[in-house]
Structures are given as structure tokens and as C-alpha cells.
């Protein structure tokens, strides 16, 4: 790859589709050799998870998209720092999580980390704007998903991230713990408290709606991939 920026049509081969069943570790090896198709296959495989994680921190879809793009650029320019002692997906998700936290810190001009949110933080966060939604707003919701997303956004951040990874994205306890750098018991405790705060009815509705929560559509997926491929350094 030369150092000049290339047009998407020039740098996006169609062969990424043939790599859809290739394990992450092999794709990483190919990516280290500047195989653009391997880059794209990795992005399309992990786009939704990274978006949902960033969205759980930033509570804004556009900001989350920016975080994912920057996370890919950061990750792919530092692939040599990835050591295959854990899952690549966990390492990559952690990069996106850190990027989202950095974006939020820049907005707040304050240092906030995951570990600074204590286990005792059981009071749900105020919704954006500081005012709880009215009954009319609930009634006007076009779909139950809007209600679910609002309820998830209102969770304390430490509960929200665990809930998104475990329930929405479907990670197991071990991988969730690896991504968030927590122990398994803490993951279980935070998930239990998150579910309790969402209440039984919301939890039941989520089981049928989880595939659409913080939806990462094809258009957004293509936009993220195109942006990263254009700005990818040699």
C-alpha cells in the first residue's frame, strides 16, 4: 500500500467476502501484511459489537460511529502490540471502549474511568436533558425498542456496559470480564443489578428485541469501513 490516500473502489477488493469464515488470528496475520481484504473482513465481523459498546458509553449513535472509526485506525496501526494471549475480539473491543471513554472525557473535560464507577452506584442515571420521559413520550414511541434503548441508557454506566455486552451482544461471562477487565463475579453482580433496575417486563421484552437494540445497519457499516480504509496508513 502506498502512502497516498486511495479511493474506496481502488482499495476495497471484493475478496473480503471469501474471508468471512477465516479465524480472527489468521486475519490479523494477513492484516499485518497489509492485506486490505483482511482489514475489511475484521471490521465487518466486529462492527456491530464495537458500535454497541461505544454507544453504551456515549449514548449517541453518531459519536459512537466516530469512536468506532478511530478505534479501528488506532488498532490497525498498532497491530504489533496485540499479543495472541487472549481473544482478538476482546482486545479490539477494549480499544473501542477506551476510544469512547476518551471522547467522553474530552467532552466533559474530566477524567473518568470504568473503575471509578463504584459498585454502590445503584441509582439510575438521569436521562439526557435531566427530565424523565413523560407518559405521552412513551405512548408516542413508534416501537418498543425505543423504550428499551431509553431504559438501557438510564442505567449507571458500569451496569450498562455489562448489560450491553452480556444481553444485547450475547458475550459470555468470561469474555465480558476480559473486555472490561473485571472478574467474573463482578460481571454477574452488575448484570443482576442491571436487570433488576430494568424491571421484569422490560427484561422480557428485550429478549425478543435484543437483535435490534442500537441497530448497526448496513449503511452505517459501509460508512465505517469506507472511512477507515481511506484513512488507513501504509
Secondary structure by P-SEA (a helix, b strand, c coil): cccccccccccccccccccccccaaaaaaaaaacaaaaaaaaaaacaaaaaaaaaaacccaaaaaaaaaaaaaaaaaccccccccccaaaaaaaaaaaaaaaaaaaaaccccccccccccccccccccccccccaaaaaacccaaaaaaaaaaaccaaaaaaaaacccccccaaaaaaaacccaaaaaaaaaaaaaaacaaaaaaaaacccccccccaaaaaaaaaaaaaaccc
